[in-house]
Amino acid sequence: MDRFERKKDRFGIDIMGTCRRYENDLAQRLESGEDPSRLLNRHLERLRWLQHERLVHFLVTSLTAVCSILLFMLFVSSSQTPGVLALLLLMVVLTGCYLFHYFRLENAVQHWYHIGDILDDEARKRARDGQSKP
């Protein structure tokens, strides 16, 4: 069971690196002649996982943004205490990091929609070519 040990990902996985490796593997499989409809089915499954990841990060990003706004309102109304300012700065930095990560996830999902279209076109092309041959 060495392949399931969590040494590399015990603090989380590199989701963007995982996406790049998956895309490279997918391109190699398609170029080697693997059935595009089978690749499309697997791709749509992986796309659902990525969409779920994006949804979770959207909710967390929204929550941190709301907390930042509430802390800003508290900071303005509480005579600008240093403790509230420190929390506000922390939340603003955290919100910025989440926005950056969410931006990358959103772009990855949009790119995967495009990959799905390519796989669908290839599957239709192969099905059409297979039917036209005697």
SULHU-V745935 format. One record per backbone hydrogen bond with DSSP energy under -1.0 kcal/mol. NH is the residue of the N-H (numbers start at 1). CO is the residue of the C=O. Records with the same first field share a line. If there is no record, write none. Layout:
NH=CO  CO
This chain:
4=1
5=2
12=9
15=13
18=14
19=15
20=16
21=17
22=18
23=19
24=20
25=21
26=22
27=23
28=24
29=25
30=26
31=27
32=28
33=30
34=29
39=35
40=36
41=37
42=38
43=39
44=40
45=41
46=42
47=43
48=44
49=45
50=46
51=47
52=48
53=49
54=50
55=51
56=52
57=53
58=54
59=55
60=56
61=57
62=58
63=59
64=60
65=61
66=62
67=63
68=64
69=65
70=66
71=67
72=68
73=69
74=70
75=71
76=72
77=73
78=74
80=75
85=81
86=82
87=83
88=84
89=85
90=86
91=87
92=88
93=89
94=90
95=91
96=92
97=93
98=94
99=95
100=96
101=97
102=98
103=99
104=100
105=101
106=102
107=103
108=104
109=105
110=106
111=107
112=108
113=109
114=110
115=111
116=112
117=113
118=114
119=115
120=116
121=117
122=118
123=119
124=120
125=121
126=122
127=123
128=124
129=125
130=126
131=127
132=128
